[in-house]
Amino acid sequence: MLFPTACPHCTRDFQAEFADSHVHDLTCPHCGGKSCVFVRKQKFEMLFDLGTRALMDGYAREAVASFSAALERFFEFYVKAAALERAAERGGDFAEAQAALEATWKHVASQSERQLGMLALSYLLRQGQAPDFMDARSLGTDFRNRVIHRGYLPTQTEVEAYAARVFALIDRLLTELGAAAAHAELLQELTFAAHLEQLGDDVIAVFEEHPGMFRARRFGGQAQAAPKVSLPGIPANVTDPQKLKRLTTLNDAQKFQQALRERGELLRVFKGARPALGEPEKGR
């Protein structure tokens, strides 16, 4: 996936390809100047943005894969944030806590079920209650497996509903994490710092923070002004399971649609970006 960046030497724009590490060693195609662009964005944010773009472009099945991966990587983010927060509260050394965390995560890095187990325990220890979102319906597991493993071709409406469910869960858990998210973000900053020390004197370092649906809402980014949308909660007196399910789905969808409107400049970082879901095509 490409994103636009400006050469710090000649100021001219060019396209760069996103790297998995979020560290980009670049050479300007215009002047040959060297730079290193550090993109402050978590993996789950990037994957969710990719899913949003795929959904907008009509690639429903591909969008499901990205949304699913975003949820898994967010669970990793949550576990690491909770573990580092706990170490900090006990007065532990961050470097030692980081090393222990990395050594532990290696045991589950290739097994999604084990990662879910770590998430469940992390949530219990942090929130003091069992996670209420681990069931297949809340995670959209059945739909995800039909699409990813059984080749089901989903409709746009089905994928929008799945995206809304994933968004609502990540948004909720980010809210519960609050300031603890900074512990996991520090891991990325330390990676950046280590690479920064290795750069030559002729390389200019550039730090960018690309806006996104979660970053604008939870990580302190500024979203553009958006129309106010009423987001009613679920009434406490509703007990009928079917009605509760319908209201929850509607609430998640509303939150997802508002986040799309609040996304700021999110889609401008993509080559050939198009308007968000439900927005009319405007002349360029």
N, C-alpha and C positions, 0 to 999 in steps of 0.2 A: 504494500500500500504506500502511495506517495503522499508527501505533504510539502507545502511550499515553505521555503526559508530564504532569508536574504544574506548574501555574502557580507560579512563584517568588514571586508577589505574594500570592495568596490560598490557595495550596497545594492547590487543587482539581484533580482529574484531568480531562483531556480528550484527544481523539484528534487527532493531527497526521498529515499526509501526508508520507512520505519524499520528500526532494528529491534530485535527481541530484547536486547539489553537496555534500550532507550538511550544508548550512547551512539552518536553518529560522527565518525571521523570523515570529514568531507573535503573535497577539493573543488573550488569554484570552476565551472566550465567556461566562465568568461575571462577571469583574470588569473586563474591558477592559484589563488590564495588558499591557504589551509585554515580550516576551522574545525571545532568540535562542538556539536550541538547536543546538549543534554536536555531531554524532554521529561519534565516532571509530570508523570502520569503513571498510574498503577496499571498492571496488566489487565485486571478485570475491567477497568474503565475503557481501555483500548478495545478490548474484545466486545464490550457492549456497544461501543460506538460503531464497530464494524458490523455488528448485527443490525443496528439501526439503519446503516447505509444500505446493507443488502436487502433489508425489508422494503426500504423506499424504492430501490431499483427493481423490485419485483422478484428477487431471488429468495423466496420464502424458505425453502429447505436449507439453504446456506445460512440464512439468518438464525435458524434454530440452533445450528451447530455453534455459532458464535455466542448466542445468548447462553447456551448450556455451558460452554467453556468459561464464559464470564462469571457465572455463578460458582463454578468449581474454584476458580482462581480467587474469587472473593472469599470463599470459605477458608482458603489458605491465608489470605490477608487477615481475616478475623482471628484465626488461631494464633498467628504470629503476633498480632497486636495485643491479644489477651495475655500471651505468655510473657512478652517483654514488659507489659504493664505490671504484671505480677512480680517479675524480677525487680523492677524499679521500686515497687512498694516495699519490698523486703531489703532494699538498700544494696542490691547486687551490682556487680560490675557489668556494664552494657556489653563489652566485648566478650566476656565469659558467657553471658546469657545468650548472645547471638551465636556463639560457637556451639553451645549446648542445643539450641533450637535447630540449627542447621543439621547437626548430627542426628537429632531425633526425627526431623522431617524426612531425611533420607530413607528411613524405614517405611514410609508411607507414600513417598513421592509418586510411585507408579501404580498405586492402588486406591481408587476412588472411595471404596467402601471404608477402608481404614481412615481415610481423611475425614469422612463423615463422622466416624467414631471420635476422632480427635475434636472435631467441631462440637459434637454433642457434649463432651466432657468439658470443653472450654466454656461453653455457654452455661452449663450447670454451675461451674465454679465461679463464674463472673456474675451471673444474674441470680443465682440462688434458686433456680427452678429449672425443671426439665424443658428442653426446647419444644415448642408447640408447632414447629414448622418442618419436622423431619418426615412427615408422612408423604406418601407418593403424590397425593393431590396437591399439597402445598408446594412441592418441588417440581411438579409437572413431569414426574418421572416416566409415567406411561406414555405420554405424548412424545416426550423426547426420545424414548427408546423406539417407538414406532417409526419416527422420522430418521433417526441416526442409524439404527441397526436393522430395521425391516424395510427400509426404502420407501416409506409412506410419503406421498407428495401432499403436504399440507396446504390449506387455503390461506390467503392473506389474513382473513379474519381469525383463523385458528392461531396463526403465528403472532398476531397482535395481542391476542389474549395471553399467550405464553410469555411474550415479552413484558406485558404489564405485570404478570405474576412475578417474574424474575426481578423486575425493577422494584416492585413494592417490597419484596423481601430484602433485597440489598439495601434499599433506602431505609427500611426499618432498622436493620442491624447496624448500619452506619450511624444512625441516630443514637442507638443504644451504646455504641462504642464511644461516641463523643470524642473527647480529647485523646482517648487511648489510641485512636487511629494514627496519631503522630508518631507513636513508637514504631509502627510498621513502616511508615513513610521514611523514618530515619534510616532504615536499611538501604533504601534506594539512594539517599543522600551520601551514605558512606561509600557505596559503590561508585558514585560519581566522583567523590573526593579522591579515591584511590586512582581512578583513571586520570583525573586532572593533574595529579602529581607527575604522571608519566609523559605529559605533553611537552613537545619541543617549544623553544622560545618563539618560533615562527607561527605557532598555532594559536588562534584566538578562540577562547572558550565562550560559548553562548548558552545561556540557560533559558529555556522556554517552558511555559506552562500552558499547554493546550487546553482550552475550555472543554467541558463535557457535562453530561447530564447530572452526574453525581458531584463533580468538582464544584460546579456553580452552586449546588444546593447544600453541600456538606463540608467541602474543603476550603471554603473561604473565597472562592472565585466569584466574580461579579457577572450575573446574568443580565441580559438586556430586559428592558421593561416588557412585560407580557400581559395580555388581558387577564383580569381577575376571574378565576374559576372557583365556584363553590365546591369544596370537597367535604361533603358530610361524612361524619364517622358512622359506624354501625350502631344503631340505637341499642341501648342496654336491654330493652324489654323484648327484643327479638330473640326467640328461642327455637322457632321452627327451623330444622336443619336445611331444608331446601331454600327457604327464603333467605336464611343467613348466607348460604352459598352464593345466591344471586346478588345480594347486596355487597358481599366481599369482592366478587368479580367486578362489579360495576365500580366500586371504590378504587380498586387497583387500576382499572382502565382509565379512570379520570386522572389519577395521579400520573400515570405514564404519559397521557396526552398533554397534561400541563407541563411536565418535564420537557417534552419535545418543544413546546412553545417557549420554555425558559432556557433553552439550550444555548442561548447566546450565539457565539460564532462557531459552534461545534462543527457544522457541516462545511464551513469554509476551509477547514484544514484538509478536506478531501478534494481530489482532482475531479472537476466536473460535478460539484455538489448540486443537489436539487432540493427544492423546498421540502419541508417536513410533511408528515402524513396529514392529509386534510387541507393543506394550504394550496391555493391556486398558483399555477406557474406564472411567474412574472417575467416581463421582458428584461433582457440583459443589456 
